[in-house]
């Protein structure tokens, strides 16, 4: 279970709206692998949620988080290490 909290770098509150039926979409792929994980947060606040993600194996993963903030579609890439 992962916690997700979307914030802005200027400290103002994000203005999220549903996008394709969820407030955010998270895609993950293992670096050098061919698996694909696609999960949606279970909302716990206006810009917070929990992710029920099952990774197929330990290792490095590339993630993309997609959401609409103030009418603009954002795609945020990040890397995580799964132990
Ligand atoms: Cu999705």
PDB file of the backbone (N, CA, C, O) and the ligand in Angstrom, with CONECT records:
HET     CU  A 101       1
ATOM      1  N   UNK A   1       0.859  -1.184   0.000  1.00  0.00           N
ATOM      2  CA  UNK A   1       0.000   0.000   0.000  1.00  0.00           C
ATOM      3  C   UNK A   1       0.896   1.235   0.000  1.00  0.00           C
ATOM      4  O   UNK A   1       1.770   1.382   0.855  1.00  0.00           O
ATOM      5  N   UNK A   2       0.672   2.104  -0.954  1.00  0.00           N
ATOM      6  CA  UNK A   2       1.472   3.327  -1.072  1.00  0.00           C
ATOM      7  C   UNK A   2       0.581   4.527  -0.809  1.00  0.00           C
ATOM      8  O   UNK A   2      -0.600   4.529  -1.158  1.00  0.00           O
ATOM      9  N   UNK A   3       1.154   5.538  -0.193  1.00  0.00           N
ATOM     10  CA  UNK A   3       0.436   6.797   0.015  1.00  0.00           C
ATOM     11  C   UNK A   3       0.768   7.753  -1.123  1.00  0.00           C
ATOM     12  O   UNK A   3       1.920   7.844  -1.546  1.00  0.00           O
ATOM     13  N   UNK A   4      -0.232   8.460  -1.614  1.00  0.00           N
ATOM     14  CA  UNK A   4      -0.030   9.439  -2.674  1.00  0.00           C
ATOM     15  C   UNK A   4      -0.582  10.775  -2.205  1.00  0.00           C
ATOM     16  O   UNK A   4      -1.726  10.858  -1.756  1.00  0.00           O
ATOM     17  N   UNK A   5       0.228  11.816  -2.308  1.00  0.00           N
ATOM     18  CA  UNK A   5      -0.232  13.161  -1.995  1.00  0.00           C
ATOM     19  C   UNK A   5       0.281  14.091  -3.087  1.00  0.00           C
ATOM     20  O   UNK A   5       1.486  14.179  -3.321  1.00  0.00           O
ATOM     21  N   UNK A   6      -0.636  14.782  -3.753  1.00  0.00           N
ATOM     22  CA  UNK A   6      -0.268  15.686  -4.835  1.00  0.00           C
ATOM     23  C   UNK A   6      -0.211  17.106  -4.275  1.00  0.00           C
ATOM     24  O   UNK A   6      -1.178  17.596  -3.694  1.00  0.00           O
ATOM     25  N   UNK A   7       0.933  17.754  -4.458  1.00  0.00           N
ATOM     26  CA  UNK A   7       1.114  19.131  -3.995  1.00  0.00           C
ATOM     27  C   UNK A   7       1.697  19.957  -5.133  1.00  0.00           C
ATOM     28  O   UNK A   7       2.165  19.417  -6.136  1.00  0.00           O
ATOM     29  N   UNK A   8       1.662  21.263  -4.963  1.00  0.00           N
ATOM     30  CA  UNK A   8       2.288  22.163  -5.932  1.00  0.00           C
ATOM     31  C   UNK A   8       3.572  22.734  -5.331  1.00  0.00           C
ATOM     32  O   UNK A   8       3.676  22.901  -4.116  1.00  0.00           O
ATOM     33  N   UNK A   9       4.531  23.027  -6.177  1.00  0.00           N
ATOM     34  CA  UNK A   9       5.796  23.573  -5.681  1.00  0.00           C
ATOM     35  C   UNK A   9       5.621  24.969  -5.097  1.00  0.00           C
ATOM     36  O   UNK A   9       6.447  25.395  -4.289  1.00  0.00           O
ATOM     37  N   UNK A  10       4.558  25.705  -5.483  1.00  0.00           N
ATOM     38  CA  UNK A  10       4.370  27.061  -4.938  1.00  0.00           C
ATOM     39  C   UNK A  10       3.551  27.047  -3.645  1.00  0.00           C
ATOM     40  O   UNK A  10       3.282  28.105  -3.078  1.00  0.00           O
ATOM     41  N   UNK A  11       3.152  25.862  -3.174  1.00  0.00           N
ATOM     42  CA  UNK A  11       2.443  25.753  -1.908  1.00  0.00           C
ATOM     43  C   UNK A  11       0.939  25.934  -1.995  1.00  0.00           C
ATOM     44  O   UNK A  11       0.242  25.694  -1.009  1.00  0.00           O
ATOM     45  N   UNK A  12       0.410  26.353  -3.149  1.00  0.00           N
ATOM     46  CA  UNK A  12      -1.043  26.487  -3.279  1.00  0.00           C
ATOM     47  C   UNK A  12      -1.665  25.106  -3.426  1.00  0.00           C
ATOM     48  O   UNK A  12      -1.002  24.148  -3.824  1.00  0.00           O
ATOM     49  N   UNK A  13      -2.946  25.022  -3.099  1.00  0.00           N
ATOM     50  CA  UNK A  13      -3.630  23.723  -3.134  1.00  0.00           C
ATOM     51  C   UNK A  13      -3.945  23.320  -4.572  1.00  0.00           C
ATOM     52  O   UNK A  13      -4.434  24.142  -5.347  1.00  0.00           O
ATOM     53  N   UNK A  14      -3.674  22.067  -4.940  1.00  0.00           N
ATOM     54  CA  UNK A  14      -4.041  21.589  -6.269  1.00  0.00           C
ATOM     55  C   UNK A  14      -5.563  21.628  -6.454  1.00  0.00           C
ATOM     56  O   UNK A  14      -6.318  21.408  -5.508  1.00  0.00           O
ATOM     57  N   UNK A  15      -5.994  21.908  -7.670  1.00  0.00           N
ATOM     58  CA  UNK A  15      -7.418  21.919  -8.004  1.00  0.00           C
ATOM     59  C   UNK A  15      -7.679  20.715  -8.907  1.00  0.00           C
ATOM     60  O   UNK A  15      -7.787  20.845 -10.126  1.00  0.00           O
ATOM     61  N   UNK A  16      -7.779  19.538  -8.282  1.00  0.00           N
ATOM     62  CA  UNK A  16      -7.922  18.303  -9.042  1.00  0.00           C
ATOM     63  C   UNK A  16      -9.362  18.093  -9.470  1.00  0.00           C
ATOM     64  O   UNK A  16     -10.296  18.527  -8.796  1.00  0.00           O
ATOM     65  N   UNK A  17      -9.523  17.437 -10.575  1.00  0.00           N
ATOM     66  CA  UNK A  17     -10.853  17.047 -11.047  1.00  0.00           C
ATOM     67  C   UNK A  17     -10.747  15.642 -11.617  1.00  0.00           C
ATOM     68  O   UNK A  17      -9.667  15.225 -12.036  1.00  0.00           O
ATOM     69  N   UNK A  18     -11.850  14.908 -11.640  1.00  0.00           N
ATOM     70  CA  UNK A  18     -11.789  13.536 -12.154  1.00  0.00           C
ATOM     71  C   UNK A  18     -11.283  13.510 -13.600  1.00  0.00           C
ATOM     72  O   UNK A  18     -11.649  14.354 -14.418  1.00  0.00           O
ATOM     73  N   UNK A  19     -10.448  12.538 -13.886  1.00  0.00           N
ATOM     74  CA  UNK A  19      -9.908  12.335 -15.235  1.00  0.00           C
ATOM     75  C   UNK A  19     -10.089  10.849 -15.565  1.00  0.00           C
ATOM     76  O   UNK A  19      -9.492   9.989 -14.917  1.00  0.00           O
ATOM     77  N   UNK A  20     -10.894  10.559 -16.551  1.00  0.00           N
ATOM     78  CA  UNK A  20     -11.171   9.176 -16.950  1.00  0.00           C
ATOM     79  C   UNK A  20     -11.609   8.331 -15.749  1.00  0.00           C
ATOM     80  O   UNK A  20     -11.224   7.169 -15.623  1.00  0.00           O
ATOM     81  N   UNK A  21     -12.417   8.928 -14.873  1.00  0.00           N
ATOM     82  CA  UNK A  21     -13.025   8.183 -13.781  1.00  0.00           C
ATOM     83  C   UNK A  21     -12.211   8.069 -12.512  1.00  0.00           C
ATOM     84  O   UNK A  21     -12.636   7.376 -11.588  1.00  0.00           O
ATOM     85  N   UNK A  22     -11.056   8.719 -12.422  1.00  0.00           N
ATOM     86  CA  UNK A  22     -10.242   8.667 -11.208  1.00  0.00           C
ATOM     87  C   UNK A  22      -9.585  10.029 -11.005  1.00  0.00           C
ATOM     88  O   UNK A  22      -9.479  10.806 -11.954  1.00  0.00           O
ATOM     89  N   UNK A  23      -9.145  10.331  -9.789  1.00  0.00           N
ATOM     90  CA  UNK A  23      -8.473  11.623  -9.597  1.00  0.00           C
ATOM     91  C   UNK A  23      -7.017  11.565 -10.017  1.00  0.00           C
ATOM     92  O   UNK A  23      -6.382  12.601 -10.214  1.00  0.00           O
ATOM     93  N   UNK A  24      -6.475  10.334 -10.158  1.00  0.00           N
ATOM     94  CA  UNK A  24      -5.124  10.176 -10.693  1.00  0.00           C
ATOM     95  C   UNK A  24      -4.980   8.764 -11.250  1.00  0.00           C
ATOM     96  O   UNK A  24      -5.655   7.828 -10.819  1.00  0.00           O
ATOM     97  N   UNK A  25      -4.091   8.643 -12.211  1.00  0.00           N
ATOM     98  CA  UNK A  25      -3.760   7.346 -12.808  1.00  0.00           C
ATOM     99  C   UNK A  25      -2.261   7.149 -12.632  1.00  0.00           C
ATOM    100  O   UNK A  25      -1.475   8.065 -12.873  1.00  0.00           O
ATOM    101  N   UNK A  26      -1.873   5.961 -12.215  1.00  0.00           N
ATOM    102  CA  UNK A  26      -0.464   5.672 -12.002  1.00  0.00           C
ATOM    103  C   UNK A  26      -0.097   4.447 -12.836  1.00  0.00           C
ATOM    104  O   UNK A  26      -0.705   3.382 -12.726  1.00  0.00           O
ATOM    105  N   UNK A  27       0.919   4.639 -13.671  1.00  0.00           N
ATOM    106  CA  UNK A  27       1.456   3.561 -14.499  1.00  0.00           C
ATOM    107  C   UNK A  27       2.881   3.298 -14.024  1.00  0.00           C
ATOM    108  O   UNK A  27       3.624   4.240 -13.750  1.00  0.00           O
ATOM    109  N   UNK A  28       3.268   2.030 -13.925  1.00  0.00           N
ATOM    110  CA  UNK A  28       4.638   1.687 -13.539  1.00  0.00           C
ATOM    111  C   UNK A  28       5.143   0.565 -14.419  1.00  0.00           C
ATOM    112  O   UNK A  28       4.402  -0.356 -14.762  1.00  0.00           O
ATOM    113  N   UNK A  29       6.420   0.652 -14.782  1.00  0.00           N
ATOM    114  CA  UNK A  29       7.077  -0.429 -15.523  1.00  0.00           C
ATOM    115  C   UNK A  29       8.443  -0.678 -14.884  1.00  0.00           C
ATOM    116  O   UNK A  29       9.103   0.268 -14.452  1.00  0.00           O
ATOM    117  N   UNK A  30       8.873  -1.943 -14.819  1.00  0.00           N
ATOM    118  CA  UNK A  30      10.204  -2.216 -14.285  1.00  0.00           C
ATOM    119  C   UNK A  30      11.265  -1.751 -15.282  1.00  0.00           C
ATOM    120  O   UNK A  30      11.113  -1.924 -16.491  1.00  0.00           O
ATOM    121  N   UNK A  31      12.339  -1.158 -14.761  1.00  0.00           N
ATOM    122  CA  UNK A  31      13.437  -0.742 -15.631  1.00  0.00           C
ATOM    123  C   UNK A  31      14.027  -2.004 -16.269  1.00  0.00           C
ATOM    124  O   UNK A  31      14.441  -2.920 -15.560  1.00  0.00           O
ATOM    125  N   UNK A  32      14.066  -2.052 -17.582  1.00  0.00           N
ATOM    126  CA  UNK A  32      14.605  -3.202 -18.292  1.00  0.00           C
ATOM    127  C   UNK A  32      13.641  -4.368 -18.413  1.00  0.00           C
ATOM    128  O   UNK A  32      14.007  -5.412 -18.953  1.00  0.00           O
ATOM    129  N   UNK A  33      12.419  -4.216 -17.925  1.00  0.00           N
ATOM    130  CA  UNK A  33      11.451  -5.308 -17.991  1.00  0.00           C
ATOM    131  C   UNK A  33      10.281  -4.947 -18.877  1.00  0.00           C
ATOM    132  O   UNK A  33      10.268  -3.887 -19.503  1.00  0.00           O
ATOM    133  N   UNK A  34       9.289  -5.835 -18.931  1.00  0.00           N
ATOM    134  CA  UNK A  34       8.164  -5.581 -19.816  1.00  0.00           C
ATOM    135  C   UNK A  34       6.812  -5.695 -19.100  1.00  0.00           C
ATOM    136  O   UNK A  34       5.781  -5.818 -19.761  1.00  0.00           O
ATOM    137  N   UNK A  35       6.798  -5.657 -17.769  1.00  0.00           N
ATOM    138  CA  UNK A  35       5.531  -5.681 -17.038  1.00  0.00           C
ATOM    139  C   UNK A  35       4.927  -4.281 -17.033  1.00  0.00           C
ATOM    140  O   UNK A  35       5.628  -3.289 -17.226  1.00  0.00           O
ATOM    141  N   UNK A  36       3.632  -4.216 -16.811  1.00  0.00           N
ATOM    142  CA  UNK A  36       2.940  -2.924 -16.740  1.00  0.00           C
ATOM    143  C   UNK A  36       1.955  -2.973 -15.582  1.00  0.00           C
ATOM    144  O   UNK A  36       1.137  -3.887 -15.485  1.00  0.00           O
ATOM    145  N   UNK A  37       2.044  -1.982 -14.710  1.00  0.00           N
ATOM    146  CA  UNK A  37       1.124  -1.855 -13.575  1.00  0.00           C
ATOM    147  C   UNK A  37       0.340  -0.573 -13.784  1.00  0.00           C
ATOM    148  O   UNK A  37       0.913   0.465 -14.115  1.00  0.00           O
ATOM    149  N   UNK A  38      -0.965  -0.643 -13.592  1.00  0.00           N
ATOM    150  CA  UNK A  38      -1.814   0.535 -13.745  1.00  0.00           C
ATOM    151  C   UNK A  38      -2.788   0.536 -12.568  1.00  0.00           C
ATOM    152  O   UNK A  38      -3.648  -0.340 -12.470  1.00  0.00           O
ATOM    153  N   UNK A  39      -2.656   1.506 -11.687  1.00  0.00           N
ATOM    154  CA  UNK A  39      -3.511   1.565 -10.500  1.00  0.00           C
ATOM    155  C   UNK A  39      -4.086   2.961 -10.331  1.00  0.00           C
ATOM    156  O   UNK A  39      -3.599   3.928 -10.916  1.00  0.00           O
ATOM    157  N   UNK A  40      -5.134   3.045  -9.517  1.00  0.00           N
ATOM    158  CA  UNK A  40      -5.783   4.317  -9.200  1.00  0.00           C
ATOM    159  C   UNK A  40      -5.820   4.476  -7.687  1.00  0.00           C
ATOM    160  O   UNK A  40      -6.016   3.494  -6.972  1.00  0.00           O
ATOM    161  N   UNK A  41      -5.636   5.686  -7.190  1.00  0.00           N
ATOM    162  CA  UNK A  41      -5.688   5.890  -5.745  1.00  0.00           C
ATOM    163  C   UNK A  41      -7.108   5.804  -5.210  1.00  0.00           C
ATOM    164  O   UNK A  41      -8.070   6.188  -5.877  1.00  0.00           O
ATOM    165  N   UNK A  42      -7.215   5.294  -3.999  1.00  0.00           N
ATOM    166  CA  UNK A  42      -8.461   5.369  -3.238  1.00  0.00           C
ATOM    167  C   UNK A  42      -8.358   6.662  -2.454  1.00  0.00           C
ATOM    168  O   UNK A  42      -7.491   6.796  -1.590  1.00  0.00           O
ATOM    169  N   UNK A  43      -9.222   7.606  -2.741  1.00  0.00           N
ATOM    170  CA  UNK A  43      -9.111   8.938  -2.162  1.00  0.00           C
ATOM    171  C   UNK A  43      -9.285   8.950  -0.661  1.00  0.00           C
ATOM    172  O   UNK A  43     -10.203   8.327  -0.127  1.00  0.00           O
ATOM    173  N   UNK A  44      -8.386   9.672   0.032  1.00  0.00           N
ATOM    174  CA  UNK A  44      -8.507   9.889   1.473  1.00  0.00           C
ATOM    175  C   UNK A  44      -8.578  11.381   1.779  1.00  0.00           C
ATOM    176  O   UNK A  44      -8.756  11.764   2.935  1.00  0.00           O
ATOM    177  N   UNK A  45      -8.442  12.229   0.761  1.00  0.00           N
ATOM    178  CA  UNK A  45      -8.503  13.679   0.914  1.00  0.00           C
ATOM    179  C   UNK A  45      -8.663  14.279  -0.468  1.00  0.00           C
ATOM    180  O   UNK A  45      -8.686  13.552  -1.460  1.00  0.00           O
ATOM    181  N   UNK A  46      -8.775  15.616  -0.546  1.00  0.00           N
ATOM    182  CA  UNK A  46      -8.989  16.244  -1.861  1.00  0.00           C
ATOM    183  C   UNK A  46      -7.850  15.989  -2.852  1.00  0.00           C
ATOM    184  O   UNK A  46      -8.088  15.957  -4.059  1.00  0.00           O
ATOM    185  N   UNK A  47      -6.633  15.809  -2.372  1.00  0.00           N
ATOM    186  CA  UNK A  47      -5.509  15.527  -3.274  1.00  0.00           C
ATOM    187  C   UNK A  47      -4.621  14.431  -2.690  1.00  0.00           C
ATOM    188  O   UNK A  47      -3.414  14.400  -2.934  1.00  0.00           O
ATOM    189  N   UNK A  48      -5.224  13.542  -1.926  1.00  0.00           N
ATOM    190  CA  UNK A  48      -4.469  12.448  -1.311  1.00  0.00           C
ATOM    191  C   UNK A  48      -5.193  11.130  -1.509  1.00  0.00           C
ATOM    192  O   UNK A  48      -6.419  11.083  -1.617  1.00  0.00           O
ATOM    193  N   UNK A  49      -4.412  10.060  -1.556  1.00  0.00           N
ATOM    194  CA  UNK A  49      -5.019   8.753  -1.687  1.00  0.00           C
ATOM    195  C   UNK A  49      -4.039   7.656  -1.357  1.00  0.00           C
ATOM    196  O   UNK A  49      -2.859   7.898  -1.100  1.00  0.00           O
ATOM    197  N   UNK A  50      -4.561   6.433  -1.370  1.00  0.00           N
ATOM    198  CA  UNK A  50      -3.740   5.255  -1.136  1.00  0.00           C
ATOM    199  C   UNK A  50      -3.792   4.385  -2.378  1.00  0.00           C
ATOM    200  O   UNK A  50      -4.829   4.274  -3.032  1.00  0.00           O
ATOM    201  N   UNK A  51      -2.662   3.770  -2.695  1.00  0.00           N
ATOM    202  CA  UNK A  51      -2.550   2.928  -3.877  1.00  0.00           C
ATOM    203  C   UNK A  51      -2.346   1.482  -3.448  1.00  0.00           C
ATOM    204  O   UNK A  51      -1.446   1.176  -2.666  1.00  0.00           O
ATOM    205  N   UNK A  52      -3.173   0.617  -3.956  1.00  0.00           N
ATOM    206  CA  UNK A  52      -3.008  -0.814  -3.740  1.00  0.00           C
ATOM    207  C   UNK A  52      -2.219  -1.343  -4.922  1.00  0.00           C
ATOM    208  O   UNK A  52      -2.816  -1.768  -5.911  1.00  0.00           O
ATOM    209  N   UNK A  53      -0.914  -1.331  -4.851  1.00  0.00           N
ATOM    210  CA  UNK A  53      -0.074  -1.726  -5.980  1.00  0.00           C
ATOM    211  C   UNK A  53       0.668  -3.016  -5.657  1.00  0.00           C
ATOM    212  O   UNK A  53       1.248  -3.155  -4.580  1.00  0.00           O
ATOM    213  N   UNK A  54       0.645  -3.954  -6.594  1.00  0.00           N
ATOM    214  CA  UNK A  54       1.410  -5.187  -6.457  1.00  0.00           C
ATOM    215  C   UNK A  54       2.473  -5.204  -7.547  1.00  0.00           C
ATOM    216  O   UNK A  54       2.157  -5.267  -8.735  1.00  0.00           O
ATOM    217  N   UNK A  55       3.731  -5.147  -7.135  1.00  0.00           N
ATOM    218  CA  UNK A  55       4.832  -5.173  -8.090  1.00  0.00           C
ATOM    219  C   UNK A  55       5.255  -6.632  -8.311  1.00  0.00           C
ATOM    220  O   UNK A  55       5.350  -7.398  -7.352  1.00  0.00           O
ATOM    221  N   UNK A  56       5.508  -7.019  -9.559  1.00  0.00           N
ATOM    222  CA  UNK A  56       5.803  -8.426  -9.842  1.00  0.00           C
ATOM    223  C   UNK A  56       7.119  -8.917  -9.249  1.00  0.00           C
ATOM    224  O   UNK A  56       7.281 -10.115  -9.019  1.00  0.00           O
ATOM    225  N   UNK A  57       8.060  -8.009  -8.997  1.00  0.00           N
ATOM    226  CA  UNK A  57       9.357  -8.416  -8.448  1.00  0.00           C
ATOM    227  C   UNK A  57      10.039  -7.197  -7.848  1.00  0.00           C
ATOM    228  O   UNK A  57       9.671  -6.060  -8.144  1.00  0.00           O
ATOM    229  N   UNK A  58      11.040  -7.441  -6.999  1.00  0.00           N
ATOM    230  CA  UNK A  58      11.832  -6.338  -6.467  1.00  0.00           C
ATOM    231  C   UNK A  58      12.645  -5.717  -7.593  1.00  0.00           C
ATOM    232  O   UNK A  58      12.930  -6.376  -8.593  1.00  0.00           O
ATOM    233  N   UNK A  59      13.019  -4.452  -7.435  1.00  0.00           N
ATOM    234  CA  UNK A  59      13.851  -3.803  -8.434  1.00  0.00           C
ATOM    235  C   UNK A  59      13.467  -2.351  -8.644  1.00  0.00           C
ATOM    236  O   UNK A  59      12.655  -1.789  -7.908  1.00  0.00           O
ATOM    237  N   UNK A  60      14.068  -1.757  -9.663  1.00  0.00           N
ATOM    238  CA  UNK A  60      13.824  -0.351 -10.007  1.00  0.00           C
ATOM    239  C   UNK A  60      12.618  -0.259 -10.929  1.00  0.00           C
ATOM    240  O   UNK A  60      12.475  -1.041 -11.870  1.00  0.00           O
ATOM    241  N   UNK A  61      11.753   0.707 -10.644  1.00  0.00           N
ATOM    242  CA  UNK A  61      10.562   0.936 -11.465  1.00  0.00           C
ATOM    243  C   UNK A  61      10.487   2.396 -11.854  1.00  0.00           C
ATOM    244  O   UNK A  61      10.881   3.283 -11.097  1.00  0.00           O
ATOM    245  N   UNK A  62       9.974   2.627 -13.046  1.00  0.00           N
ATOM    246  CA  UNK A  62       9.683   3.967 -13.522  1.00  0.00           C
ATOM    247  C   UNK A  62       8.175   4.143 -13.407  1.00  0.00           C
ATOM    248  O   UNK A  62       7.410   3.296 -13.870  1.00  0.00           O
ATOM    249  N   UNK A  63       7.745   5.249 -12.786  1.00  0.00           N
ATOM    250  CA  UNK A  63       6.325   5.535 -12.599  1.00  0.00           C
ATOM    251  C   UNK A  63       5.948   6.819 -13.327  1.00  0.00           C
ATOM    252  O   UNK A  63       6.767   7.725 -13.484  1.00  0.00           O
ATOM    253  N   UNK A  64       4.721   6.879 -13.758  1.00  0.00           N
ATOM    254  CA  UNK A  64       4.145   8.126 -14.274  1.00  0.00           C
ATOM    255  C   UNK A  64       2.803   8.327 -13.570  1.00  0.00           C
ATOM    256  O   UNK A  64       1.957   7.433 -13.552  1.00  0.00           O
ATOM    257  N   UNK A  65       2.629   9.494 -13.003  1.00  0.00           N
ATOM    258  CA  UNK A  65       1.378   9.847 -12.334  1.00  0.00           C
ATOM    259  C   UNK A  65       0.693  10.905 -13.183  1.00  0.00           C
ATOM    260  O   UNK A  65       1.275  11.945 -13.491  1.00  0.00           O
ATOM    261  N   UNK A  66      -0.551  10.627 -13.557  1.00  0.00           N
ATOM    262  CA  UNK A  66      -1.279  11.526 -14.448  1.00  0.00           C
ATOM    263  C   UNK A  66      -2.546  12.017 -13.746  1.00  0.00           C
ATOM    264  O   UNK A  66      -3.285  11.231 -13.152  1.00  0.00           O
ATOM    265  N   UNK A  67      -2.787  13.332 -13.823  1.00  0.00           N
ATOM    266  CA  UNK A  67      -3.964  13.930 -13.183  1.00  0.00           C
ATOM    267  C   UNK A  67      -4.242  15.278 -13.837  1.00  0.00           C
ATOM    268  O   UNK A  67      -3.399  15.820 -14.551  1.00  0.00           O
ATOM    269  N   UNK A  68      -5.424  15.806 -13.585  1.00  0.00           N
ATOM    270  CA  UNK A  68      -5.778  17.137 -14.085  1.00  0.00           C
ATOM    271  C   UNK A  68      -5.775  18.097 -12.912  1.00  0.00           C
ATOM    272  O   UNK A  68      -6.505  17.904 -11.940  1.00  0.00           O
ATOM    273  N   UNK A  69      -4.946  19.139 -13.005  1.00  0.00           N
ATOM    274  CA  UNK A  69      -4.874  20.187 -11.987  1.00  0.00           C
ATOM    275  C   UNK A  69      -5.250  21.505 -12.650  1.00  0.00           C
ATOM    276  O   UNK A  69      -4.589  21.953 -13.586  1.00  0.00           O
ATOM    277  N   UNK A  70      -6.325  22.123 -12.150  1.00  0.00           N
ATOM    278  CA  UNK A  70      -6.782  23.415 -12.666  1.00  0.00           C
ATOM    279  C   UNK A  70      -7.001  23.364 -14.187  1.00  0.00           C
ATOM    280  O   UNK A  70      -6.675  24.310 -14.903  1.00  0.00           O
ATOM    281  N   UNK A  71      -7.553  22.252 -14.659  1.00  0.00           N
ATOM    282  CA  UNK A  71      -7.885  22.111 -16.071  1.00  0.00           C
ATOM    283  C   UNK A  71      -6.745  21.657 -16.962  1.00  0.00           C
ATOM    284  O   UNK A  71      -6.943  21.462 -18.162  1.00  0.00           O
ATOM    285  N   UNK A  72      -5.546  21.481 -16.398  1.00  0.00           N
ATOM    286  CA  UNK A  72      -4.384  21.080 -17.193  1.00  0.00           C
ATOM    287  C   UNK A  72      -3.983  19.644 -16.871  1.00  0.00           C
ATOM    288  O   UNK A  72      -3.799  19.289 -15.707  1.00  0.00           O
ATOM    289  N   UNK A  73      -3.850  18.826 -17.906  1.00  0.00           N
ATOM    290  CA  UNK A  73      -3.403  17.449 -17.722  1.00  0.00           C
ATOM    291  C   UNK A  73      -1.901  17.445 -17.430  1.00  0.00           C
ATOM    292  O   UNK A  73      -1.102  17.957 -18.213  1.00  0.00           O
ATOM    293  N   UNK A  74      -1.536  16.859 -16.293  1.00  0.00           N
ATOM    294  CA  UNK A  74      -0.125  16.785 -15.888  1.00  0.00           C
ATOM    295  C   UNK A  74       0.312  15.324 -15.884  1.00  0.00           C
ATOM    296  O   UNK A  74      -0.462  14.439 -15.521  1.00  0.00           O
ATOM    297  N   UNK A  75       1.543  15.080 -16.286  1.00  0.00           N
ATOM    298  CA  UNK A  75       2.143  13.755 -16.219  1.00  0.00           C
ATOM    299  C   UNK A  75       3.472  13.894 -15.499  1.00  0.00           C
ATOM    300  O   UNK A  75       4.397  14.538 -15.994  1.00  0.00           O
ATOM    301  N   UNK A  76       3.557  13.280 -14.322  1.00  0.00           N
ATOM    302  CA  UNK A  76       4.737  13.419 -13.474  1.00  0.00           C
ATOM    303  C   UNK A  76       5.498  12.094 -13.468  1.00  0.00           C
ATOM    304  O   UNK A  76       4.965  11.082 -13.013  1.00  0.00           O
ATOM    305  N   UNK A  77       6.753  12.084 -13.973  1.00  0.00           N
ATOM    306  CA  UNK A  77       7.550  10.852 -13.927  1.00  0.00           C
ATOM    307  C   UNK A  77       8.354  10.771 -12.627  1.00  0.00           C
ATOM    308  O   UNK A  77       8.783  11.796 -12.096  1.00  0.00           O
ATOM    309  N   UNK A  78       8.552   9.580 -12.127  1.00  0.00           N
ATOM    310  CA  UNK A  78       9.461   9.390 -11.005  1.00  0.00           C
ATOM    311  C   UNK A  78       9.955   7.948 -10.994  1.00  0.00           C
ATOM    312  O   UNK A  78       9.407   7.081 -11.674  1.00  0.00           O
ATOM    313  N   UNK A  79      10.989   7.715 -10.218  1.00  0.00           N
ATOM    314  CA  UNK A  79      11.578   6.379 -10.098  1.00  0.00           C
ATOM    315  C   UNK A  79      11.431   5.901  -8.666  1.00  0.00           C
ATOM    316  O   UNK A  79      11.553   6.687  -7.726  1.00  0.00           O
ATOM    317  N   UNK A  80      11.171   4.614  -8.499  1.00  0.00           N
ATOM    318  CA  UNK A  80      11.080   4.035  -7.164  1.00  0.00           C
ATOM    319  C   UNK A  80      11.851   2.719  -7.159  1.00  0.00           C
ATOM    320  O   UNK A  80      12.006   2.067  -8.192  1.00  0.00           O
ATOM    321  N   UNK A  81      12.326   2.345  -5.984  1.00  0.00           N
ATOM    322  CA  UNK A  81      12.988   1.056  -5.814  1.00  0.00           C
ATOM    323  C   UNK A  81      12.096   0.194  -4.945  1.00  0.00           C
ATOM    324  O   UNK A  81      11.732   0.584  -3.835  1.00  0.00           O
ATOM    325  N   UNK A  82      11.746  -0.970  -5.446  1.00  0.00           N
ATOM    326  CA  UNK A  82      10.881  -1.910  -4.723  1.00  0.00           C
ATOM    327  C   UNK A  82      11.772  -2.970  -4.082  1.00  0.00           C
ATOM    328  O   UNK A  82      12.584  -3.602  -4.758  1.00  0.00           O
ATOM    329  N   UNK A  83      11.612  -3.159  -2.770  1.00  0.00           N
ATOM    330  CA  UNK A  83      12.423  -4.150  -2.042  1.00  0.00           C
ATOM    331  C   UNK A  83      11.640  -5.424  -1.808  1.00  0.00           C
ATOM    332  O   UNK A  83      12.159  -6.368  -1.212  1.00  0.00           O
TER     333      UNK A  83
HETATM  334 CU    CU A 101      -5.985   4.738 -14.913  1.00  0.00          CU
END
